[in-house]
Amino acid sequence: MEVMTEEEKWLKELFDREEPINLLVQRAKEIIGSVGNLLVWLDQYRSSLDTSLHQVIQDNYHSFFLLHEKNQELYDHIHMIRPLLIDLKVSAEGIKSTVVEGEAVLEGKLEEYKLITMKKKIIKLFRQITKLISKLEELLSRSIKNMDFSDQVVYMERVSHLYNQLIYYLSEGKNYPFAMKASSQISMIELTIKERMEHILIQAFESKSEDVLISCLRAYTSINCASTAEDIYRDNIVENHCLDLFKREPATEYHIILSSILEYIQNECYYLLELTKDFPQYNFLGRAIWPKFEYYLGSKQSKIFSPAFPDLFAENYHISMDFLTDMEEIFIVHKKYQEYRNHGSYKGFMKRWNLAVYFQLRRKEIVTKIENTIQKPLYLREDLPIKFEVTEMCSQLLETCWKEYYLYPLSHRFFEITLKLIKRYINWINSIDNNDTKFVTAIYSDMNIFDENVRLVVQYIEETQNGSGNYVSVIQSGIESIRQILEEERIKRKQYIIDEIIVKSQRELHNIRSIKAAYFLVDNNQVADQPMPYVKNVLSPILGFEHIEYLQPDEWKVWVLDLLKELFDRYKIEAQNLLETARNREQFISNISQSSDNKEKSDVQKMDHQLLLDVTYINDKLDETLGIQANQFEGYKNLILLLNSN
């Protein structure tokens, strides 16, 4: 009999234990690790011992030499230990080698165990698939025609449950030959299941029984066919309603069709939407109901999307957007809003509206109307509030752009054409070559009306586009910038008219020199008690302005204040020059004659008195005709101070 070494005995004892393979492998690995650690420690200890001995010898060689002589016995012991340590190392290495070989054996057995487990799994999978196919074939061989509807629903739930299990096991074994061979059977089973489930689901939709529908929809969810249920509802239930609705196309207006669609959804489909509100797999409104209606709108009512008739196009677009807003409210309630917006049917419906062509037609219409009006001979319509046809046309088009032509997606386009329209009006104003005061006043009046219309349009945009964010502020800023240009041109016309009136008043004011002729060039000892004739004509250009009806009353008062301010400033200068000239002449004559003047009043004093009468007349006339007090003007106050100082 072969004698086993201690290591072989230990390994036999280890493998003879009744333990699972994995625990045996784990225990062997622990032992191998312990032996390995022991070998490492012994090697480190030996190396450390050699190093320490060499260091001691080098540091204390003399003492060590003496110690060597006296303690020869210590060396003998060291030499005795060294072979034992070497034998221990050899034994440990042997044990390690034996354990490594055992580990390889264990790994092989473990692979065999895994292979057996895999075969068991495949066999179990094969049996499950075969069993499920048999059950399904047996269930599908039964006729459901004689079943009650409730029994049909239970039958469908059971079939869908078994089919769901079959699909799971097939996904696990899809790479195995037996699963591939069963594909024809499974295809036939799948086709039969869908046919029978479709029949039952259509009945459930028609009956509107909530319990039955929930069971059917859960069955479709269990086999991952939620979209199939939506398709069935779309192609059977919604399709029938569309056929009935759109066959009346010639006699049915577009807004009536949309109202009918919305009414159908709210009355006939709302129960289904409520039922599936908490089913994330279903979106009947977004993937079944609306896509079918969108298809029929595009195919049966394609004329509504044609921009060839812009007015009808805009009307239909607004009706459609209102309809979609009502639809979105339903989607928001049922938590399907974002999915509805991202669906191809919604995007397709929006793309049907050829907004670019619509805008080009509107732009051409606007430009044509403006240019045709500008090309007409310029004619002043004195009997109308708006004096020029161009102003009326531009105002009408500006309002029409935003109240009739405007479509929200074209906001930036209509904003652009609004700026161009205002700019074109300004260019037309600047192109007018007629400086007649009446004509310029009429232009100024029209510019006021046009500017007010622009302001009203901006106000309308603010009111109707509330909540559009920066969009409204951008429009406000852009239109306000071009209104500033219009305002500058308007001020130029105003200043031109004021300058014309002032020139006429100053022309009369120059006749103040008639005072010098009355008191200085002739011998006149009388003291005046009436204003001079010239003063009655100074206010005539202001009080007799012929075109005041072109201006607003409040605006004309502002103009009068500006005119009087400048008039009194000029009056003061003229009076000061007149009195200064008279005073210098009197002084010169007095120096030459060197005689005292026996007059009660000098000529300068008489002229000063006359000027006071004239100025007083102007003040009274202003108060009488316009209700304006002259003492509110600094020029008038300075003039009175000048005259009272003499």
PyMOL commands that set and color helices and strands:
alter all, ss='L'
color gray80, all
select helices_A, chain A and resi 6-15+21-59+61-70+72-140+149-172+177-181+183-207+210-222+226-246+249-251+254-275+284-300+302-305+310-333+337-342+344-351+355-375+389-405+408-431+437-464+470-519+533-538+540-543+548-550+553-593+603-625+630-632+634-644
alter helices_A, ss='H'
color red, helices_A
deselect
rebuild
show_as cartoon
